[in-house]
Amino acid sequence: MIEIKVLGPGCSNCVRLENLCKEVVEELGLEARVEKITDINEYGNYGVMLTPGLVVNGKVLLQGKLPTKATLGNWLMNLG
Protein backbone atom coordinates (compact mmCIF):
# COMPACT_ATOMS: atom_id res chain seq x y z
CA MET A 1 0.00 0.00 0.00
CA ILE A 2 1.23 3.46 -0.89
CA GLU A 3 1.40 5.91 2.01
CA ILE A 4 0.69 9.46 0.81
CA LYS A 5 0.94 12.40 3.18
CA VAL A 6 -0.13 15.90 2.22
CA LEU A 7 1.40 18.48 4.54
CA GLY A 8 -0.32 21.82 4.83
CA PRO A 9 -2.46 24.01 7.05
CA GLY A 10 -5.54 23.85 4.83
CA CYS A 11 -4.80 26.56 2.29
CA SER A 12 -6.37 26.27 -1.15
CA ASN A 13 -3.28 24.65 -2.71
CA CYS A 14 -3.07 22.13 0.14
CA VAL A 15 -6.70 21.16 -0.39
CA ARG A 16 -6.14 20.95 -4.15
CA LEU A 17 -3.13 18.66 -3.67
CA GLU A 18 -5.05 16.37 -1.34
CA ASN A 19 -7.94 16.15 -3.81
CA LEU A 20 -5.56 15.59 -6.72
CA CYS A 21 -3.89 12.72 -4.86
CA LYS A 22 -7.24 11.07 -4.16
CA GLU A 23 -8.33 11.55 -7.76
CA VAL A 24 -5.14 10.04 -9.22
CA VAL A 25 -5.22 7.10 -6.79
CA GLU A 26 -8.80 6.33 -7.79
CA GLU A 27 -8.22 6.74 -11.53
CA LEU A 28 -5.16 4.50 -11.51
CA GLY A 29 -6.77 1.95 -9.19
CA LEU A 30 -3.90 2.12 -6.73
CA GLU A 31 -3.99 0.77 -3.22
CA ALA A 32 -3.09 3.86 -1.25
CA ARG A 33 -3.92 5.84 1.84
CA VAL A 34 -3.97 9.63 1.63
CA GLU A 35 -3.37 11.38 4.95
CA LYS A 36 -3.61 15.13 5.53
CA ILE A 37 -1.17 16.52 8.10
CA THR A 38 -2.05 19.98 9.35
CA ASP A 39 0.20 20.08 12.44
CA ILE A 40 2.95 22.56 11.56
CA ASN A 41 5.25 20.88 14.10
CA GLU A 42 5.24 17.68 12.02
CA TYR A 43 6.41 19.39 8.82
CA GLY A 44 9.94 19.63 10.21
CA ASN A 45 10.05 15.86 10.73
CA TYR A 46 10.01 15.58 6.94
CA GLY A 47 12.22 18.60 6.26
CA VAL A 48 9.31 20.43 4.62
CA MET A 49 9.55 24.21 4.93
CA LEU A 50 7.02 25.23 2.26
CA THR A 51 3.49 23.98 1.88
CA PRO A 52 1.91 22.13 0.35
CA GLY A 53 4.28 19.27 0.92
CA LEU A 54 3.94 15.81 -0.57
CA VAL A 55 5.49 12.75 1.07
CA VAL A 56 5.08 9.35 -0.56
CA ASN A 57 6.28 6.26 1.29
CA GLY A 58 8.42 8.45 3.55
CA LYS A 59 10.11 10.34 0.70
CA VAL A 60 9.53 14.07 0.20
CA LEU A 61 8.63 14.56 -3.45
CA LEU A 62 7.44 18.13 -3.48
CA GLN A 63 7.09 21.27 -1.42
CA GLY A 64 5.73 24.71 -2.12
CA LYS A 65 3.96 23.90 -5.39
CA LEU A 66 1.51 21.58 -7.09
CA PRO A 67 2.50 18.78 -9.49
CA THR A 68 0.66 18.20 -12.73
CA LYS A 69 -1.77 15.30 -12.69
CA ALA A 70 0.46 13.33 -15.09
CA THR A 71 3.55 13.90 -12.96
CA LEU A 72 1.76 12.80 -9.80
CA GLY A 73 0.48 9.71 -11.56
CA ASN A 74 4.01 8.81 -12.69
CA TRP A 75 5.39 9.24 -9.19
CA LEU A 76 2.72 7.07 -7.63
CA MET A 77 3.07 4.34 -10.26
CA ASN A 78 6.85 4.25 -9.86
CA LEU A 79 6.92 4.45 -6.06
CA GLY A 80 3.96 2.18 -5.42
PDB file of N, CA, C and O in Angstrom:
ATOM      1  N   MET A   1       0.843  -1.181   0.000  1.00  0.00           N
ATOM      2  CA  MET A   1       0.000   0.000   0.000  1.00  0.00           C
ATOM      3  C   MET A   1       0.887   1.243   0.000  1.00  0.00           C
ATOM      4  O   MET A   1       1.894   1.312   0.704  1.00  0.00           O
ATOM      5  N   ILE A   2       0.491   2.205  -0.795  1.00  0.00           N
ATOM      6  CA  ILE A   2       1.228   3.458  -0.891  1.00  0.00           C
ATOM      7  C   ILE A   2       0.754   4.392   0.219  1.00  0.00           C
ATOM      8  O   ILE A   2      -0.446   4.591   0.407  1.00  0.00           O
ATOM      9  N   GLU A   3       1.701   4.954   0.944  1.00  0.00           N
ATOM     10  CA  GLU A   3       1.398   5.915   2.008  1.00  0.00           C
ATOM     11  C   GLU A   3       1.648   7.323   1.474  1.00  0.00           C
ATOM     12  O   GLU A   3       2.788   7.694   1.196  1.00  0.00           O
ATOM     13  N   ILE A   4       0.585   8.097   1.332  1.00  0.00           N
ATOM     14  CA  ILE A   4       0.688   9.457   0.813  1.00  0.00           C
ATOM     15  C   ILE A   4       0.328  10.428   1.926  1.00  0.00           C
ATOM     16  O   ILE A   4      -0.730  10.311   2.544  1.00  0.00           O
ATOM     17  N   LYS A   5       1.203  11.379   2.176  1.00  0.00           N
ATOM     18  CA  LYS A   5       0.937  12.403   3.180  1.00  0.00           C
ATOM     19  C   LYS A   5       0.983  13.770   2.512  1.00  0.00           C
ATOM     20  O   LYS A   5       1.950  14.114   1.833  1.00  0.00           O
ATOM     21  N   VAL A   6      -0.065  14.532   2.714  1.00  0.00           N
ATOM     22  CA  VAL A   6      -0.134  15.900   2.222  1.00  0.00           C
ATOM     23  C   VAL A   6       0.044  16.802   3.437  1.00  0.00           C
ATOM     24  O   VAL A   6      -0.765  16.775   4.364  1.00  0.00           O
ATOM     25  N   LEU A   7       1.111  17.601   3.426  1.00  0.00           N
ATOM     26  CA  LEU A   7       1.400  18.484   4.540  1.00  0.00           C
ATOM     27  C   LEU A   7       0.968  19.896   4.196  1.00  0.00           C
ATOM     28  O   LEU A   7       1.371  20.454   3.175  1.00  0.00           O
ATOM     29  N   GLY A   8       0.144  20.464   5.058  1.00  0.00           N
ATOM     30  CA  GLY A   8      -0.316  21.824   4.825  1.00  0.00           C
ATOM     31  C   GLY A   8      -1.394  22.217   5.810  1.00  0.00           C
ATOM     32  O   GLY A   8      -2.097  21.364   6.351  1.00  0.00           O
ATOM     33  N   PRO A   9      -1.521  23.516   6.041  1.00  0.00           N
ATOM     34  CA  PRO A   9      -2.459  24.012   7.047  1.00  0.00           C
ATOM     35  C   PRO A   9      -3.907  24.031   6.596  1.00  0.00           C
ATOM     36  O   PRO A   9      -4.796  24.252   7.418  1.00  0.00           O
ATOM     37  N   GLY A  10      -4.170  23.810   5.333  1.00  0.00           N
ATOM     38  CA  GLY A  10      -5.540  23.850   4.833  1.00  0.00           C
ATOM     39  C   GLY A  10      -5.762  24.955   3.829  1.00  0.00           C
ATOM     40  O   GLY A  10      -6.905  25.290   3.519  1.00  0.00           O
ATOM     41  N   CYS A  11      -4.688  25.528   3.317  1.00  0.00           N
ATOM     42  CA  CYS A  11      -4.800  26.564   2.288  1.00  0.00           C
ATOM     43  C   CYS A  11      -5.364  25.944   1.008  1.00  0.00           C
ATOM     44  O   CYS A  11      -5.462  24.723   0.894  1.00  0.00           O
ATOM     45  N   SER A  12      -5.730  26.783   0.062  1.00  0.00           N
ATOM     46  CA  SER A  12      -6.372  26.270  -1.153  1.00  0.00           C
ATOM     47  C   SER A  12      -5.471  25.297  -1.918  1.00  0.00           C
ATOM     48  O   SER A  12      -5.962  24.295  -2.439  1.00  0.00           O
ATOM     49  N   ASN A  13      -4.172  25.566  -1.997  1.00  0.00           N
ATOM     50  CA  ASN A  13      -3.276  24.650  -2.706  1.00  0.00           C
ATOM     51  C   ASN A  13      -3.133  23.324  -1.967  1.00  0.00           C
ATOM     52  O   ASN A  13      -2.988  22.274  -2.593  1.00  0.00           O
ATOM     53  N   CYS A  14      -3.172  23.368  -0.646  1.00  0.00           N
ATOM     54  CA  CYS A  14      -3.074  22.132   0.143  1.00  0.00           C
ATOM     55  C   CYS A  14      -4.301  21.260  -0.097  1.00  0.00           C
ATOM     56  O   CYS A  14      -4.190  20.044  -0.254  1.00  0.00           O
ATOM     57  N   VAL A  15      -5.447  21.879  -0.124  1.00  0.00           N
ATOM     58  CA  VAL A  15      -6.700  21.157  -0.387  1.00  0.00           C
ATOM     59  C   VAL A  15      -6.686  20.605  -1.812  1.00  0.00           C
ATOM     60  O   VAL A  15      -7.096  19.467  -2.041  1.00  0.00           O
ATOM     61  N   ARG A  16      -6.221  21.402  -2.760  1.00  0.00           N
ATOM     62  CA  ARG A  16      -6.145  20.953  -4.154  1.00  0.00           C
ATOM     63  C   ARG A  16      -5.209  19.755  -4.296  1.00  0.00           C
ATOM     64  O   ARG A  16      -5.512  18.819  -5.037  1.00  0.00           O
ATOM     65  N   LEU A  17      -4.071  19.774  -3.591  1.00  0.00           N
ATOM     66  CA  LEU A  17      -3.127  18.665  -3.671  1.00  0.00           C
ATOM     67  C   LEU A  17      -3.739  17.402  -3.075  1.00  0.00           C
ATOM     68  O   LEU A  17      -3.600  16.318  -3.642  1.00  0.00           O
ATOM     69  N   GLU A  18      -4.406  17.533  -1.952  1.00  0.00           N
ATOM     70  CA  GLU A  18      -5.050  16.367  -1.337  1.00  0.00           C
ATOM     71  C   GLU A  18      -6.092  15.775  -2.286  1.00  0.00           C
ATOM     72  O   GLU A  18      -6.139  14.560  -2.479  1.00  0.00           O
ATOM     73  N   ASN A  19      -6.918  16.623  -2.870  1.00  0.00           N
ATOM     74  CA  ASN A  19      -7.942  16.149  -3.805  1.00  0.00           C
ATOM     75  C   ASN A  19      -7.333  15.529  -5.056  1.00  0.00           C
ATOM     76  O   ASN A  19      -7.834  14.529  -5.570  1.00  0.00           O
ATOM     77  N   LEU A  20      -6.245  16.131  -5.544  1.00  0.00           N
ATOM     78  CA  LEU A  20      -5.556  15.588  -6.717  1.00  0.00           C
ATOM     79  C   LEU A  20      -4.997  14.197  -6.422  1.00  0.00           C
ATOM     80  O   LEU A  20      -5.090  13.297  -7.257  1.00  0.00           O
ATOM     81  N   CYS A  21      -4.423  14.025  -5.247  1.00  0.00           N
ATOM     82  CA  CYS A  21      -3.887  12.715  -4.864  1.00  0.00           C
ATOM     83  C   CYS A  21      -5.000  11.668  -4.844  1.00  0.00           C
ATOM     84  O   CYS A  21      -4.836  10.570  -5.375  1.00  0.00           O
ATOM     85  N   LYS A  22      -6.120  12.011  -4.235  1.00  0.00           N
ATOM     86  CA  LYS A  22      -7.237  11.071  -4.162  1.00  0.00           C
ATOM     87  C   LYS A  22      -7.770  10.741  -5.555  1.00  0.00           C
ATOM     88  O   LYS A  22      -8.108   9.593  -5.843  1.00  0.00           O
ATOM     89  N   GLU A  23      -7.841  11.742  -6.402  1.00  0.00           N
ATOM     90  CA  GLU A  23      -8.335  11.553  -7.765  1.00  0.00           C
ATOM     91  C   GLU A  23      -7.418  10.623  -8.557  1.00  0.00           C
ATOM     92  O   GLU A  23      -7.892   9.710  -9.234  1.00  0.00           O
ATOM     93  N   VAL A  24      -6.108  10.852  -8.474  1.00  0.00           N
ATOM     94  CA  VAL A  24      -5.142  10.036  -9.224  1.00  0.00           C
ATOM     95  C   VAL A  24      -5.135   8.603  -8.701  1.00  0.00           C
ATOM     96  O   VAL A  24      -5.084   7.655  -9.485  1.00  0.00           O
ATOM     97  N   VAL A  25      -5.186   8.442  -7.387  1.00  0.00           N
ATOM     98  CA  VAL A  25      -5.217   7.099  -6.793  1.00  0.00           C
ATOM     99  C   VAL A  25      -6.430   6.325  -7.309  1.00  0.00           C
ATOM    100  O   VAL A  25      -6.322   5.156  -7.680  1.00  0.00           O
ATOM    101  N   GLU A  26      -7.580   6.989  -7.327  1.00  0.00           N
ATOM    102  CA  GLU A  26      -8.804   6.327  -7.792  1.00  0.00           C
ATOM    103  C   GLU A  26      -8.736   6.005  -9.285  1.00  0.00           C
ATOM    104  O   GLU A  26      -9.091   4.902  -9.701  1.00  0.00           O
ATOM    105  N   GLU A  27      -8.281   6.961 -10.082  1.00  0.00           N
ATOM    106  CA  GLU A  27      -8.220   6.744 -11.532  1.00  0.00           C
ATOM    107  C   GLU A  27      -7.257   5.634 -11.913  1.00  0.00           C
ATOM    108  O   GLU A  27      -7.509   4.886 -12.858  1.00  0.00           O
ATOM    109  N   LEU A  28      -6.154   5.521 -11.181  1.00  0.00           N
ATOM    110  CA  LEU A  28      -5.163   4.496 -11.508  1.00  0.00           C
ATOM    111  C   LEU A  28      -5.442   3.175 -10.795  1.00  0.00           C
ATOM    112  O   LEU A  28      -4.769   2.175 -11.049  1.00  0.00           O
ATOM    113  N   GLY A  29      -6.426   3.171  -9.909  1.00  0.00           N
ATOM    114  CA  GLY A  29      -6.773   1.946  -9.194  1.00  0.00           C
ATOM    115  C   GLY A  29      -5.691   1.495  -8.232  1.00  0.00           C
ATOM    116  O   GLY A  29      -5.493   0.297  -8.030  1.00  0.00           O
ATOM    117  N   LEU A  30      -4.996   2.442  -7.643  1.00  0.00           N
ATOM    118  CA  LEU A  30      -3.899   2.121  -6.731  1.00  0.00           C
ATOM    119  C   LEU A  30      -4.414   1.854  -5.328  1.00  0.00           C
ATOM    120  O   LEU A  30      -5.434   2.396  -4.902  1.00  0.00           O
ATOM    121  N   GLU A  31      -3.687   1.007  -4.625  1.00  0.00           N
ATOM    122  CA  GLU A  31      -3.995   0.773  -3.219  1.00  0.00           C
ATOM    123  C   GLU A  31      -3.152   1.762  -2.424  1.00  0.00           C
ATOM    124  O   GLU A  31      -1.941   1.594  -2.275  1.00  0.00           O
ATOM    125  N   ALA A  32      -3.812   2.789  -1.922  1.00  0.00           N
ATOM    126  CA  ALA A  32      -3.086   3.861  -1.251  1.00  0.00           C
ATOM    127  C   ALA A  32      -3.937   4.474  -0.154  1.00  0.00           C
ATOM    128  O   ALA A  32      -5.165   4.393  -0.162  1.00  0.00           O
ATOM    129  N   ARG A  33      -3.243   5.086   0.784  1.00  0.00           N
ATOM    130  CA  ARG A  33      -3.918   5.836   1.838  1.00  0.00           C
ATOM    131  C   ARG A  33      -3.398   7.266   1.778  1.00  0.00           C
ATOM    132  O   ARG A  33      -2.192   7.505   1.825  1.00  0.00           O
ATOM    133  N   VAL A  34      -4.328   8.210   1.674  1.00  0.00           N
ATOM    134  CA  VAL A  34      -3.972   9.628   1.634  1.00  0.00           C
ATOM    135  C   VAL A  34      -4.269  10.213   3.004  1.00  0.00           C
ATOM    136  O   VAL A  34      -5.398  10.153   3.489  1.00  0.00           O
ATOM    137  N   GLU A  35      -3.238  10.779   3.620  1.00  0.00           N
ATOM    138  CA  GLU A  35      -3.374  11.375   4.951  1.00  0.00           C
ATOM    139  C   GLU A  35      -3.036  12.856   4.874  1.00  0.00           C
ATOM    140  O   GLU A  35      -2.044  13.235   4.253  1.00  0.00           O
ATOM    141  N   LYS A  36      -3.842  13.683   5.492  1.00  0.00           N
ATOM    142  CA  LYS A  36      -3.608  15.134   5.533  1.00  0.00           C
ATOM    143  C   LYS A  36      -2.992  15.460   6.876  1.00  0.00           C
ATOM    144  O   LYS A  36      -3.553  15.113   7.915  1.00  0.00           O
ATOM    145  N   ILE A  37      -1.841  16.125   6.870  1.00  0.00           N
ATOM    146  CA  ILE A  37      -1.166  16.519   8.097  1.00  0.00           C
ATOM    147  C   ILE A  37      -1.191  18.038   8.188  1.00  0.00           C
ATOM    148  O   ILE A  37      -0.580  18.734   7.378  1.00  0.00           O
ATOM    149  N   THR A  38      -1.905  18.537   9.185  1.00  0.00           N
ATOM    150  CA  THR A  38      -2.054  19.985   9.345  1.00  0.00           C
ATOM    151  C   THR A  38      -1.225  20.533  10.496  1.00  0.00           C
ATOM    152  O   THR A  38      -1.135  21.748  10.666  1.00  0.00           O
ATOM    153  N   ASP A  39      -0.617  19.653  11.292  1.00  0.00           N
ATOM    154  CA  ASP A  39       0.199  20.082  12.437  1.00  0.00           C
ATOM    155  C   ASP A  39       1.545  20.599  11.945  1.00  0.00           C
ATOM    156  O   ASP A  39       2.389  19.838  11.472  1.00  0.00           O
ATOM    157  N   ILE A  40       1.726  21.920  12.069  1.00  0.00           N
ATOM    158  CA  ILE A  40       2.952  22.558  11.558  1.00  0.00           C
ATOM    159  C   ILE A  40       4.210  21.982  12.205  1.00  0.00           C
ATOM    160  O   ILE A  40       5.282  22.014  11.601  1.00  0.00           O
ATOM    161  N   ASN A  41       4.094  21.462  13.412  1.00  0.00           N
ATOM    162  CA  ASN A  41       5.250  20.879  14.102  1.00  0.00           C
ATOM    163  C   ASN A  41       5.730  19.593  13.436  1.00  0.00           C
ATOM    164  O   ASN A  41       6.890  19.211  13.592  1.00  0.00           O
ATOM    165  N   GLU A  42       4.852  18.926  12.699  1.00  0.00           N
ATOM    166  CA  GLU A  42       5.243  17.682  12.024  1.00  0.00           C
ATOM    167  C   GLU A  42       5.958  17.932  10.703  1.00  0.00           C
ATOM    168  O   GLU A  42       6.678  17.058  10.221  1.00  0.00           O
ATOM    169  N   TYR A  43       5.772  19.109  10.110  1.00  0.00           N
ATOM    170  CA  TYR A  43       6.413  19.393   8.820  1.00  0.00           C
ATOM    171  C   TYR A  43       7.930  19.231   8.915  1.00  0.00           C
ATOM    172  O   TYR A  43       8.565  18.689   8.010  1.00  0.00           O
ATOM    173  N   GLY A  44       8.493  19.703  10.010  1.00  0.00           N
ATOM    174  CA  GLY A  44       9.943  19.627  10.206  1.00  0.00           C
ATOM    175  C   GLY A  44      10.454  18.206  10.244  1.00  0.00           C
ATOM    176  O   GLY A  44      11.598  17.954   9.864  1.00  0.00           O
ATOM    177  N   ASN A  45       9.635  17.270  10.694  1.00  0.00           N
ATOM    178  CA  ASN A  45      10.048  15.861  10.729  1.00  0.00           C
ATOM    179  C   ASN A  45      10.372  15.351   9.331  1.00  0.00           C
ATOM    180  O   ASN A  45      11.146  14.407   9.172  1.00  0.00           O
ATOM    181  N   TYR A  46       9.783  15.972   8.328  1.00  0.00           N
ATOM    182  CA  TYR A  46      10.007  15.578   6.939  1.00  0.00           C
ATOM    183  C   TYR A  46      10.944  16.543   6.214  1.00  0.00           C
ATOM    184  O   TYR A  46      11.281  16.325   5.050  1.00  0.00           O
ATOM    185  N   GLY A  47      11.365  17.606   6.898  1.00  0.00           N
ATOM    186  CA  GLY A  47      12.222  18.604   6.263  1.00  0.00           C
ATOM    187  C   GLY A  47      11.456  19.519   5.326  1.00  0.00           C
ATOM    188  O   GLY A  47      12.058  20.155   4.461  1.00  0.00           O
ATOM    189  N   VAL A  48      10.141  19.601   5.480  1.00  0.00           N
ATOM    190  CA  VAL A  48       9.309  20.433   4.617  1.00  0.00           C
ATOM    191  C   VAL A  48       9.194  21.823   5.227  1.00  0.00           C
ATOM    192  O   VAL A  48       8.736  21.981   6.359  1.00  0.00           O
ATOM    193  N   MET A  49       9.613  22.825   4.469  1.00  0.00           N
ATOM    194  CA  MET A  49       9.553  24.209   4.934  1.00  0.00           C
ATOM    195  C   MET A  49       8.478  25.018   4.216  1.00  0.00           C
ATOM    196  O   MET A  49       8.044  26.056   4.716  1.00  0.00           O
ATOM    197  N   LEU A  50       8.049  24.549   3.051  1.00  0.00           N
ATOM    198  CA  LEU A  50       7.023  25.229   2.264  1.00  0.00           C
ATOM    199  C   LEU A  50       5.860  24.276   2.042  1.00  0.00           C
ATOM    200  O   LEU A  50       6.052  23.084   1.798  1.00  0.00           O
ATOM    201  N   THR A  51       4.650  24.819   2.130  1.00  0.00           N
ATOM    202  CA  THR A  51       3.486  23.981   1.876  1.00  0.00           C
ATOM    203  C   THR A  51       2.835  24.396   0.566  1.00  0.00           C
ATOM    204  O   THR A  51       2.958  25.551   0.159  1.00  0.00           O
ATOM    205  N   PRO A  52       2.155  23.493  -0.092  1.00  0.00           N
ATOM    206  CA  PRO A  52       1.908  22.133   0.353  1.00  0.00           C
ATOM    207  C   PRO A  52       3.137  21.249   0.177  1.00  0.00           C
ATOM    208  O   PRO A  52       3.970  21.469  -0.702  1.00  0.00           O
ATOM    209  N   GLY A  53       3.219  20.256   1.029  1.00  0.00           N
ATOM    210  CA  GLY A  53       4.280  19.274   0.923  1.00  0.00           C
ATOM    211  C   GLY A  53       3.673  17.924   0.577  1.00  0.00           C
ATOM    212  O   GLY A  53       2.562  17.608   1.001  1.00  0.00           O
ATOM    213  N   LEU A  54       4.401  17.134  -0.192  1.00  0.00           N
ATOM    214  CA  LEU A  54       3.937  15.807  -0.572  1.00  0.00           C
ATOM    215  C   LEU A  54       4.995  14.781  -0.195  1.00  0.00           C
ATOM    216  O   LEU A  54       6.141  14.857  -0.639  1.00  0.00           O
ATOM    217  N   VAL A  55       4.597  13.829   0.624  1.00  0.00           N
ATOM    218  CA  VAL A  55       5.485  12.752   1.068  1.00  0.00           C
ATOM    219  C   VAL A  55       4.839  11.431   0.648  1.00  0.00           C
ATOM    220  O   VAL A  55       3.699  11.141   1.010  1.00  0.00           O
ATOM    221  N   VAL A  56       5.579  10.646  -0.113  1.00  0.00           N
ATOM    222  CA  VAL A  56       5.075   9.346  -0.561  1.00  0.00           C
ATOM    223  C   VAL A  56       6.034   8.275  -0.065  1.00  0.00           C
ATOM    224  O   VAL A  56       7.227   8.298  -0.367  1.00  0.00           O
ATOM    225  N   ASN A  57       5.491   7.341   0.700  1.00  0.00           N
ATOM    226  CA  ASN A  57       6.280   6.256   1.290  1.00  0.00           C
ATOM    227  C   ASN A  57       7.525   6.788   2.016  1.00  0.00           C
ATOM    228  O   ASN A  57       8.610   6.215   1.917  1.00  0.00           O
ATOM    229  N   GLY A  58       7.345   7.888   2.738  1.00  0.00           N
ATOM    230  CA  GLY A  58       8.422   8.452   3.553  1.00  0.00           C
ATOM    231  C   GLY A  58       9.383   9.354   2.809  1.00  0.00           C
ATOM    232  O   GLY A  58      10.304   9.902   3.416  1.00  0.00           O
ATOM    233  N   LYS A  59       9.197   9.523   1.513  1.00  0.00           N
ATOM    234  CA  LYS A  59      10.108  10.339   0.700  1.00  0.00           C
ATOM    235  C   LYS A  59       9.416  11.646   0.295  1.00  0.00           C
ATOM    236  O   LYS A  59       8.320  11.634  -0.264  1.00  0.00           O
ATOM    237  N   VAL A  60      10.074  12.768   0.587  1.00  0.00           N
ATOM    238  CA  VAL A  60       9.526  14.073   0.201  1.00  0.00           C
ATOM    239  C   VAL A  60       9.703  14.233  -1.304  1.00  0.00           C
ATOM    240  O   VAL A  60      10.820  14.200  -1.819  1.00  0.00           O
ATOM    241  N   LEU A  61       8.587  14.408  -1.995  1.00  0.00           N
ATOM    242  CA  LEU A  61       8.634  14.563  -3.448  1.00  0.00           C
ATOM    243  C   LEU A  61       8.442  16.004  -3.887  1.00  0.00           C
ATOM    244  O   LEU A  61       8.856  16.387  -4.981  1.00  0.00           O
ATOM    245  N   LEU A  62       7.815  16.799  -3.037  1.00  0.00           N
ATOM    246  CA  LEU A  62       7.443  18.131  -3.478  1.00  0.00           C
ATOM    247  C   LEU A  62       7.165  19.015  -2.283  1.00  0.00           C
ATOM    248  O   LEU A  62       6.649  18.559  -1.262  1.00  0.00           O
ATOM    249  N   GLN A  63       7.516  20.301  -2.420  1.00  0.00           N
ATOM    250  CA  GLN A  63       7.095  21.269  -1.422  1.00  0.00           C
ATOM    251  C   GLN A  63       6.984  22.644  -2.056  1.00  0.00           C
ATOM    252  O   GLN A  63       7.817  23.055  -2.864  1.00  0.00           O
ATOM    253  N   GLY A  64       5.927  23.342  -1.661  1.00  0.00           N
ATOM    254  CA  GLY A  64       5.732  24.707  -2.118  1.00  0.00           C
ATOM    255  C   GLY A  64       5.066  24.882  -3.468  1.00  0.00           C
ATOM    256  O   GLY A  64       4.932  26.009  -3.944  1.00  0.00           O
ATOM    257  N   LYS A  65       4.641  23.781  -4.102  1.00  0.00           N
ATOM    258  CA  LYS A  65       3.962  23.898  -5.393  1.00  0.00           C
ATOM    259  C   LYS A  65       3.121  22.661  -5.641  1.00  0.00           C
ATOM    260  O   LYS A  65       3.160  21.699  -4.874  1.00  0.00           O
ATOM    261  N   LEU A  66       2.366  22.703  -6.719  1.00  0.00           N
ATOM    262  CA  LEU A  66       1.511  21.581  -7.094  1.00  0.00           C
ATOM    263  C   LEU A  66       2.101  20.856  -8.305  1.00  0.00           C
ATOM    264  O   LEU A  66       2.592  21.500  -9.232  1.00  0.00           O
ATOM    265  N   PRO A  67       2.055  19.515  -8.302  1.00  0.00           N
ATOM    266  CA  PRO A  67       2.495  18.777  -9.485  1.00  0.00           C
ATOM    267  C   PRO A  67       1.368  18.740 -10.508  1.00  0.00           C
ATOM    268  O   PRO A  67       0.208  18.973 -10.170  1.00  0.00           O
ATOM    269  N   THR A  68       1.706  18.450 -11.743  1.00  0.00           N
ATOM    270  CA  THR A  68       0.656  18.196 -12.726  1.00  0.00           C
ATOM    271  C   THR A  68       0.059  16.825 -12.409  1.00  0.00           C
ATOM    272  O   THR A  68       0.670  16.014 -11.714  1.00  0.00           O
ATOM    273  N   LYS A  69      -1.110  16.588 -12.918  1.00  0.00           N
ATOM    274  CA  LYS A  69      -1.774  15.304 -12.687  1.00  0.00           C
ATOM    275  C   LYS A  69      -0.937  14.155 -13.261  1.00  0.00           C
ATOM    276  O   LYS A  69      -0.813  13.099 -12.640  1.00  0.00           O
ATOM    277  N   ALA A  70      -0.366  14.370 -14.450  1.00  0.00           N
ATOM    278  CA  ALA A  70       0.458  13.333 -15.089  1.00  0.00           C
ATOM    279  C   ALA A  70       1.711  13.038 -14.276  1.00  0.00           C
ATOM    280  O   ALA A  70       2.094  11.879 -14.114  1.00  0.00           O
ATOM    281  N   THR A  71       2.343  14.079 -13.769  1.00  0.00           N
ATOM    282  CA  THR A  71       3.549  13.898 -12.960  1.00  0.00           C
ATOM    283  C   THR A  71       3.227  13.118 -11.693  1.00  0.00           C
ATOM    284  O   THR A  71       3.940  12.180 -11.338  1.00  0.00           O
ATOM    285  N   LEU A  72       2.161  13.504 -11.017  1.00  0.00           N
ATOM    286  CA  LEU A  72       1.760  12.804  -9.800  1.00  0.00           C
ATOM    287  C   LEU A  72       1.463  11.344 -10.096  1.00  0.00           C
ATOM    288  O   LEU A  72       1.862  10.462  -9.336  1.00  0.00           O
ATOM    289  N   GLY A  73       0.777  11.086 -11.179  1.00  0.00           N
ATOM    290  CA  GLY A  73       0.479   9.710 -11.564  1.00  0.00           C
ATOM    291  C   GLY A  73       1.742   8.896 -11.787  1.00  0.00           C
ATOM    292  O   GLY A  73       1.831   7.749 -11.350  1.00  0.00           O
ATOM    293  N   ASN A  74       2.722   9.488 -12.469  1.00  0.00           N
ATOM    294  CA  ASN A  74       4.006   8.806 -12.693  1.00  0.00           C
ATOM    295  C   ASN A  74       4.695   8.480 -11.387  1.00  0.00           C
ATOM    296  O   ASN A  74       5.174   7.363 -11.190  1.00  0.00           O
ATOM    297  N   TRP A  75       4.744   9.467 -10.485  1.00  0.00           N
ATOM    298  CA  TRP A  75       5.392   9.243  -9.187  1.00  0.00           C
ATOM    299  C   TRP A  75       4.741   8.095  -8.446  1.00  0.00           C
ATOM    300  O   TRP A  75       5.429   7.214  -7.931  1.00  0.00           O
ATOM    301  N   LEU A  76       3.421   8.099  -8.389  1.00  0.00           N
ATOM    302  CA  LEU A  76       2.722   7.069  -7.631  1.00  0.00           C
ATOM    303  C   LEU A  76       2.863   5.695  -8.271  1.00  0.00           C
ATOM    304  O   LEU A  76       2.965   4.695  -7.560  1.00  0.00           O
ATOM    305  N   MET A  77       2.871   5.627  -9.578  1.00  0.00           N
ATOM    306  CA  MET A  77       3.065   4.337 -10.265  1.00  0.00           C
ATOM    307  C   MET A  77       4.472   3.800 -10.023  1.00  0.00           C
ATOM    308  O   MET A  77       4.657   2.596  -9.844  1.00  0.00           O
ATOM    309  N   ASN A  78       5.462   4.692 -10.018  1.00  0.00           N
ATOM    310  CA  ASN A  78       6.847   4.255  -9.862  1.00  0.00           C
ATOM    311  C   ASN A  78       7.232   3.978  -8.415  1.00  0.00           C
ATOM    312  O   ASN A  78       8.123   3.168  -8.159  1.00  0.00           O
ATOM    313  N   LEU A  79       6.581   4.629  -7.476  1.00  0.00           N
ATOM    314  CA  LEU A  79       6.919   4.449  -6.065  1.00  0.00           C
ATOM    315  C   LEU A  79       6.029   3.422  -5.387  1.00  0.00           C
ATOM    316  O   LEU A  79       6.332   2.953  -4.290  1.00  0.00           O
ATOM    317  N   GLY A  80       4.936   3.079  -6.041  1.00  0.00           N
ATOM    318  CA  GLY A  80       3.963   2.180  -5.423  1.00  0.00           C
ATOM    319  C   GLY A  80       4.258   0.770  -5.600  1.00  0.00           C
ATOM    320  O   GLY A  80       3.509  -0.082  -5.123  1.00  0.00           O
TER     321      GLY A  80
END
